[in-house]
């Protein structure tokens, strides 16, 4: 079981610290990171939390999925590996085609 969780539906104002505090209810948190836009620095509305144990992962999913954080209902699920083929322009990341 992956110990990394995807957390979606976050308010753009949610901080890493708030995310960590919420997930500490389920167990020890190794890291909590809100994903931000590279150019603007603004939150993209999702993040990742890494728990220290499988039990913490299961508890976090059970207790926090569908919970309200601020005025938003959050989604908590196991993180999936990144999809292949995502990245830069064609030809630089293994893609094909033209701009």
C-alpha positions as CSV (number, residue, x, y, z in Angstrom):
1,X,0.0,0.0,0.0
2,X,1.3,3.4,-0.9
3,X,1.7,5.8,2.0
4,X,1.1,8.8,-0.1
5,X,-2.4,10.3,-0.3
6,X,-4.0,12.6,-2.9
7,X,-6.1,15.3,-1.3
8,X,-8.5,17.2,-3.7
9,X,-11.1,19.8,-3.3
10,X,-9.0,22.1,-1.2
11,X,-9.7,25.8,-0.8
12,X,-7.1,28.0,-2.5
13,X,-6.3,29.4,0.9
14,X,-5.5,26.1,2.6
15,X,-1.9,25.9,3.8
16,X,0.6,23.0,4.2
17,X,0.4,23.5,8.0
18,X,-3.5,23.2,8.0
19,X,-3.3,20.1,5.8
20,X,-0.7,18.5,8.2
21,X,-2.8,19.4,11.3
22,X,-5.9,17.8,9.8
23,X,-4.2,14.5,8.8
24,X,-2.4,14.2,12.2
25,X,-5.8,13.2,13.5
26,X,-5.3,9.9,11.6
27,X,-1.6,9.3,12.5
28,X,1.9,10.5,12.0
29,X,2.4,12.7,9.0
30,X,5.7,12.5,7.1
31,X,4.9,15.4,4.8
32,X,2.0,17.6,3.7
33,X,2.3,19.7,0.5
34,X,-0.2,21.9,-1.3
35,X,0.6,21.9,-5.1
36,X,1.0,25.4,-6.4
37,X,1.2,27.0,-9.9
38,X,4.8,27.6,-10.8
39,X,4.2,31.0,-12.3
40,X,1.7,32.5,-9.9
41,X,2.4,30.6,-6.8
42,X,-1.3,30.1,-6.2
43,X,-2.7,26.8,-5.0
44,X,-4.1,24.4,-7.6
45,X,-6.7,23.2,-5.0
46,X,-5.0,19.8,-4.3
47,X,-2.1,18.4,-2.4
48,X,-0.4,15.3,-1.2
49,X,0.1,13.9,2.3
50,X,2.5,11.1,3.2
51,X,1.7,9.1,6.2
52,X,4.2,7.1,8.2
53,X,2.2,3.8,8.4
54,X,-0.3,1.9,6.4
55,X,-2.7,2.0,9.3
56,X,-2.5,5.8,9.2
57,X,-3.3,5.8,5.5
58,X,-6.4,3.6,6.0
59,X,-7.6,5.7,8.9
60,X,-7.1,9.0,7.0
61,X,-9.1,7.7,4.0
62,X,-11.9,6.3,6.2
63,X,-12.1,9.4,8.5
64,X,-11.3,12.3,6.2
65,X,-12.6,11.5,2.7
66,X,-15.8,13.6,2.3
67,X,-15.0,15.7,5.4
68,X,-15.4,19.5,5.3
69,X,-12.2,21.6,5.4
70,X,-13.1,25.2,5.6
71,X,-16.2,25.4,3.4
72,X,-15.1,22.7,0.9
73,X,-15.6,18.9,0.9
74,X,-12.3,17.2,0.4
75,X,-11.4,14.0,-1.4
76,X,-8.8,11.7,0.1
77,X,-7.5,8.6,-1.8
78,X,-4.3,6.8,-2.4
79,X,-2.1,8.7,-4.8
80,X,-1.5,7.2,-8.2
81,X,1.8,7.3,-10.0
82,X,2.1,10.2,-12.6
83,X,0.8,9.4,-16.0
84,X,3.3,8.8,-18.7
85,X,3.5,11.2,-21.6
86,X,3.0,14.3,-19.6
87,X,5.5,17.0,-19.7
88,X,7.0,19.5,-22.0
89,X,6.4,20.1,-25.7
90,X,6.4,17.3,-28.3
91,X,9.9,16.0,-29.1
92,X,11.3,17.0,-25.8
93,X,9.4,14.6,-23.5
94,X,9.1,11.7,-25.9
95,X,5.9,13.0,-27.5
96,X,5.3,13.4,-31.2
97,X,3.5,15.8,-33.4
98,X,3.7,19.6,-33.8
99,X,2.8,22.6,-31.8
